[in-house]
Amino acid sequence: MPATPAESLIARRDLGDAVLHAASALDAKRLGPKLTLFRKAHANLRRAEDALHAAEAKLAATKRALAEADHDQDAAVAALAAALITAGQPRLKMPAFSPAILVTVSPRYSA
């Protein structure tokens, strides 16, 4: 079975770590500039991977906050619909209304 993109990225990172570890144990003078370029590219890969993980965590947190806000909005709409029914208004076809009507619908907002 082919590797998933996440597994492929982990494999590349681990392979890069192994190459750099092996190069540190050798006299790598012959590799010189190529090894330096590889070391820089690998460091960039690590930084990009860290940024990706941070962005994924932020996205997950935002999705959780959105789900909570959606739940709160659903509850508010249900409460409004119930208040409209109590005030004798239709539940499914909400009339155009102003905040003044809300005051008469809900005693919570009355002065």
C-alpha positions as CSV (number, residue, x, y, z in Angstrom):
1,M,0.0,0.0,0.0
2,P,1.4,3.5,-0.9
3,A,2.4,5.8,1.9
4,T,0.1,8.6,2.9
5,P,1.4,12.2,2.4
6,A,2.0,12.5,6.1
7,E,3.9,9.2,6.2
8,S,5.9,10.3,3.2
9,L,6.8,13.6,4.9
10,I,7.9,11.8,8.1
11,A,10.0,9.4,6.0
12,R,11.7,12.2,4.2
13,R,12.4,14.0,7.5
14,D,13.7,10.9,9.1
15,L,15.9,10.1,6.1
16,G,17.3,13.6,6.1
17,D,18.1,13.3,9.8
18,A,19.8,10.0,9.1
19,V,21.9,11.4,6.2
20,L,23.0,14.4,8.3
21,H,23.8,12.1,11.2
22,A,25.9,9.8,9.0
23,A,27.6,12.8,7.4
24,S,28.7,14.1,10.8
25,A,30.4,10.8,11.5
26,L,32.4,11.0,8.3
27,D,35.0,13.2,6.8
28,A,32.5,15.0,4.6
29,K,34.9,17.5,3.1
30,R,34.4,16.1,-0.4
31,L,30.7,16.8,-0.1
32,G,31.4,20.4,1.1
33,P,28.9,22.8,-0.6
34,K,26.4,20.0,-1.5
35,L,26.2,18.9,2.1
36,T,25.8,22.5,3.2
37,L,22.9,23.0,0.8
38,F,21.3,19.8,1.9
39,R,21.7,20.9,5.6
40,K,20.0,24.2,4.8
41,A,17.2,22.6,2.8
42,H,16.6,20.1,5.6
43,A,16.4,22.8,8.2
44,N,13.9,24.6,5.9
45,L,11.9,21.4,5.7
46,R,11.9,21.2,9.5
47,R,10.7,24.8,9.9
48,A,8.0,24.3,7.3
49,E,6.8,21.2,9.0
50,D,6.7,23.0,12.3
51,A,4.7,25.8,10.7
52,L,2.3,23.3,9.1
53,H,1.7,21.6,12.5
54,A,1.0,25.0,14.1
55,A,-1.4,26.0,11.3
56,E,-3.2,22.6,11.6
57,A,-3.6,23.1,15.3
58,K,-4.9,26.6,14.8
59,L,-7.4,25.4,12.1
60,A,-8.6,22.6,14.5
61,A,-9.2,25.2,17.3
62,T,-11.0,27.5,14.9
63,K,-13.2,24.7,13.7
64,R,-14.1,23.8,17.4
65,A,-14.9,27.5,18.1
66,L,-17.0,27.6,14.9
67,A,-18.9,24.5,16.0
68,E,-19.6,26.0,19.4
69,A,-20.7,29.3,17.9
70,D,-23.0,27.4,15.5
71,H,-24.5,25.5,18.4
72,D,-25.1,28.8,20.3
73,Q,-26.7,30.4,17.2
74,D,-29.0,27.4,16.8
75,A,-30.1,27.7,20.4
76,A,-30.7,31.5,19.9
77,V,-32.8,30.9,16.8
78,A,-34.8,28.2,18.6
79,A,-35.4,30.6,21.5
80,L,-36.5,33.3,19.1
81,A,-38.8,30.9,17.3
82,A,-40.4,29.9,20.6
83,A,-40.8,33.5,21.6
84,L,-42.5,34.3,18.3
85,I,-44.9,31.4,18.8
86,T,-45.6,32.7,22.4
87,A,-46.4,36.1,20.9
88,G,-48.7,34.6,18.4
89,Q,-46.4,34.9,15.4
90,P,-45.7,32.1,12.9
91,R,-42.7,30.0,13.6
92,L,-41.7,29.0,10.1
93,K,-42.2,32.3,8.3
94,M,-40.7,34.9,10.5
95,P,-42.1,38.4,9.8
96,A,-39.8,41.3,9.2
97,F,-39.5,42.9,12.6
98,S,-37.6,45.6,14.4
99,P,-36.0,45.5,17.8
100,A,-39.1,47.1,19.2
101,I,-41.1,44.0,18.4
102,L,-38.5,41.9,20.3
103,V,-39.2,44.0,23.4
104,T,-42.9,43.0,23.2
105,V,-42.1,39.4,22.4
106,S,-39.7,38.8,25.3
107,P,-40.3,40.3,28.7
108,R,-36.5,39.8,29.3
109,Y,-35.9,42.9,27.1
110,S,-38.7,45.0,28.4
111,A,-37.9,48.1,30.4
